[in-house]
């Protein structure tokens, strides 16, 4: 499915991981798995392949085979090019967030269903993973983080919190062992957020900021074209992840009715300091550009 039929040769992306990129697991379990169940040198019994070590003072190797407790741990790839810091806290310990105080409005913002909302209010443990160091092969490091977070969530039957994508995920919603560098699965990195407005739907990506990339957005999308617009945004995300840069003044999608790329200036209270690129219709109608691209994907 080609996005830019008139684009030049793609280059290897030069990506930098955002210092605010972290992911977390919330769980109701009071007894956690061992580090060796999460990560071990051979990747046996479903574990991630790599090394783990406790960072607490006077910690011994015996802790690798005992249930994870409150404290900090280092998790590294076998070549040690990527190091993840795991921070574990129990309910009531500083700085554990108070999920019991989660409001219905917050649940709706994050797209939580009733089951997940009630689950979070009962959580007993909080596990945060963030980069202490990462490989020049950035996608390998991201895949390692995804594998670890998925493994922890699976073992603890927990919920994954992805703040820069503004969502919670169940373990089954984050593909483990996906080859990010080859498949560039933007849906692992991002989510699509839709908000109803007076003139239509505001569709946007959430999560490209993990790599200090602009988020994409479309405004005034007709309700019946929301799914197509979401697909277009995901394809745009995949395209920049593969190395094609986009900037204001360029066009994209269907050559006979392209969408213009402009610097995002709307909803800055929502975006904060995150840069955005907006796709707009060349003749003022976003619907024409979406429909033109949809027709271009139909079999000849």
N, C-alpha and C positions, 0 to 999 in steps of 0.2 A: 504494500500500500504506500504509494509514493506521495510525499508531502510537498516537496519543492521540486517540481519537474524542471525548473529553470535554474536550480542552484548549482554552485560549483562543486569541486571535489571536496569531500569532507576531510577534515584534519583530526589528528588525535587531540582530544580535549585536554586542556590544561586546567585542571580543577583543583580547588582548595576547599578543604572541609571547614565549615563554619565552626568557630570555637564554641558556639551555643548549641551545637548539635548533640543531643543526647536522646536516649530512649530508656524506658523504664517498664518494669513489670509490677503490677499490683496483684497480690494473691491473698486468699483467705486461709491458706495453709499456715500452720504454726511451725511445722517441721519441714525444713527445706531439704533438697537433695544435697549430695556431697559435690565438692568441686570436681572430683574425678568422674562423676556422672554427667556433669555439664561439659567438661573438656578434659581430654587426656591425649598423650602423645600419638596413640594409634587410632584415635577416633572410634574406639570399640563401644559396642552396645548402644549405638546411636548418638554418642557424644560427639562434640565438635573436636576436630583434630588441632592440638596445640598444647600449651602449657598453662597451668594455673598456679598461683602462689598467694598465700595470705600476706597482708602487709601490716598486720597488727604487731605490736611490740612483743618480742619473745615468742613469736609464733613458730611452731614446728611443722615438719612435713606431715605429721600425724593428722593435722587439720584437713588435709586434702581428702581424707577418707571418712570424715565425720560430717554430719549435717552442717550446712552453711549457717553461720550465726551473724549477728550484727557486727559489722566491721568492714574493712576495705580489702579488696583482692585485686591482683593483677592477672589478666588473661591475655596470652600472647600467641600469635601464630608460630608455627614450628621454626620459621626463619627469623622470628622476632622482629620483623619489619613493622608489624602492627601490634600495639599494646592497648588494651582496653582496661579502664579502671572500673571495677564493680564495687558499688557502695550499697550495703545492705543495712536496712533499719527496720525495727519492729514498731508497731503502732504505739504512739506516744513518745517515741524517741525523737530528739531533734536531729535533722530537720524534716521528719516525715510529714507529708501533707495530710490534712484531715479530710479524708475522702468521705467520712460520715456526714460532713457538712455540705457535700455536693448538692446543689440546687437543681430543680427541674429545668430551669432556664439554661444552666450550664450543660445539663444532660442533652438538651435539644441542640445546643450549639455544637456539641461534639458528635451528634448523631447517635447517641446511645439508645439501644432498645431497653425495654423495661427490665429484662433479665440482667443485662450488663450494669444498668444503673443501680439496681439493688445489690448486685455483687460488689461493686465498688464501695458501697456504704458499709459492707461487712469486712473489708480488707484488714488483714493483720500484719502483712509484710510489704515492704517497698524496696525494689532493687533497681538501681540506676546504673546504666552503662554509658560511659563517654570515652572519647579518644584521649589517651595519654601520648600517643604517637601513631603515625600512620605511614603506609608505604607510598612511594611515588606512584605506584599503580593503585590509584585511589579506589577504583571499583573493587579491587581485591579486598581492601580494608573495609569497605562498606558491606561487602558480602559476608565477611567475618563477623561484623557486628550483627547483621541480620540473622546469621546462623546462631549466634550466642543468645540473642534475645528470643528467638523462636524456641530454642532448646529449653531455656529457663521457663518460658511461658507454658510449654508443653508439660514439663516435669511438675510444675506447680499448679497446673490448670488455671493459670492466671490470665489477666488482661494486659495487653501491651499498650503503653501510653507513648504516643508519638507527637510531642508538642509542636514541632515545626510543621508537621502535616495537619495539625489541629484535629487529631482523632485518637480514638482507642481502637485497637484491633484484637480480634481473637487469634490464637496461634495459627489456626487454619487460613487466616487471611493474609499472612505474610509468608511467601514462598521461601522455604529453606533450600539451600544448595542451588539456587538459581544463579546462572553465570551472568552476573550483571554486565560484565565487560562485553560479552558477545550479544546477549539478548536485549540489554539496556531496558529492563523492565521498569518503566517509569512508575507503574502502579505500586511497586514495592517502596519506591522513594517518596511518592506523592499521593495525594488524594484530590479528588475534584469536589469543590464546594459549590453548592447552588443556593442562591438567595433570591426570593421573589421580590420584585420591585414593582413600581407603578406601571412601567412600560414593558415589563418582561422579566426574564430571569438573568441574574448576574452569575456567570459561570467563571470559576477561577481555579488554578492549580494551587495547592498548598504543599510545600515540601522542597521545591527547587532551591529555596534559600539555604538548605543544608549544605549546598555546594556553592554558596554565594552567587547563585544565578538568579536573574529576574523571574518572578512568577508571571504567568500568562493569565489574561482575563478577557472576557467578552461581556458586553452589556446588552440589555433589551433583547435577549434571545427568546423567541416564541416558545411556549411550553412544549409544543409538539416537536421542537428541534433540539431540546435540551440534551438528549442522549447523543445526537450527532455532534453538537458543539463540544460535549465532554470528550468524545473520541478525538476530535481535532486538537483539543488542548493537550491531551496525552501524547498524541503524535508529535506535537510541537515540542513537548518536554523531551521525548525520546530523541528528537533531532538535535537539540542542543547538547544533550548528554553524549551524543556521538561526535560532537565537534563542530557542528555548523552554528556559527554565531549569527544572531539576529539583532538588528538595531532599528531605531525609529527611521522612517522614510522608506523602508523596504516593503515588499509585498509578499504574500504567501498564499498557498492553497491553489484554487482553481485559476489557471491563467486567463480564462475568459471573463472571470468575475472575481478577481483576487481581493483579499482582505489587506488593508493597510496596517502597518505596524506603527504605533505611536507610543510615546512615553506615557505610562499610566499616571494620571493626576487625580483620579476619583477615589473616594473612600479612603483617604489617607489616615483617618482615625483608626480604621480597621487594619490597614497595612503597616502603620508605624513607619519605621525606617527601611522596610523591605522594598527594593525596587520592583517595578512591574512594567510589563509591556502589554498594551491593549491591542487586540485585533478589532478593526472597524471596517464596515462596509465601504467600498470605494465610492458608492453613490449615496451613502448615508444610511443604507439598509443592511444590517448585519445578516438578515434572513436570506437575502439574495446570494451573498457569498457562501453561506452555509449550504444552501440548496445546490448551488453550482458545484461545490466540492463533492457533495453527496452524489450528484449525477455523474461526476467524473470517475467515481469508484465503481459504478455499475458495469457489469460485463458488456463488452461491445456486442 
